[in-house]
Amino acid sequence: MRLALSADSSWNRWHPSYDELGRRCSSLAIDALELVYYPENDGFDTAPETLASYGVDIVCVNATAKLRLMTSPDPGPAQENILRCVDLAADHGAEFVVLYPGHVARQKPKERLEVFRRRIEPCVERALERGVTLLLENHFDLRGEDPHYTDVVRDPELTAVFLDALGAPNVRVNFDAGNLYAAGIEPWPYAYRLLRDYISYAHLKDMAFYTELLHGPLEENETLSDSKTGTFVPVAVGDGGINYAGLVREMAEDGTARFLTFEDHSLEARADEIYRRGVDYVRRVLA
């Protein structure tokens, strides 16, 4: 199980250069990175070479949630986006591609499964050909799309049932404890133990419930919100409400996730401190 960093910085609202990412990884003694698919960023085309010059491997490509398979009448652009990410991952020796299916509340479970299976099929086939595993990331209801908790990547019990019914061995779970916490679900032991047989990869970020009394004005914070549970401040792993000590130890014992990838989702001025505190914490837990 290796530690990694995500190249994402609050959905690309601000973004370090790829040289800066390489230096950040080096300063933390981390040699793996999740490359987020933002081809519009300066230096993206040569990012793998830039990162390699710092001894950093690309181990995953994140397709982002800008184009989602389930929420567009025409899935073609989302499929093409995922296919590009699969090829990019394979070309640079990365094992994983993270994708976000999206949710249509009016669909019944059988229809949801059939539509997703049909739309993901060309991506599954390409991933099999290229030796890449596709990852569904569990998520919270950021967009107000899931009033009845029927999104298969929001409820871990639904996730397990959905993946069993899908029957695609190279579609697995990116376990994001922070997202589960924001969705009002206990990440560990409940969600982890439900999903451990499906997990191949994990995102690490901690969460604190936002209040102006503790965190100051909303505009001075980077926050994440769920339609039902409220607003949260992403904080360093070990500084929030998630039992990461129990989770990380059990993941290590089980050997579930190939990589534990730190995200910050913070303001730019706080990112380095959030990464440093989180990485130090996890290394102490694993020592």
Summary of the structure (lengths in Angstrom):
residues: 287
radius of gyration: 17.8
end to end distance: 12.9
largest distance: 52.8
contacts: 980
relative contact order: 0.13
helix: 43%
strand: 19%
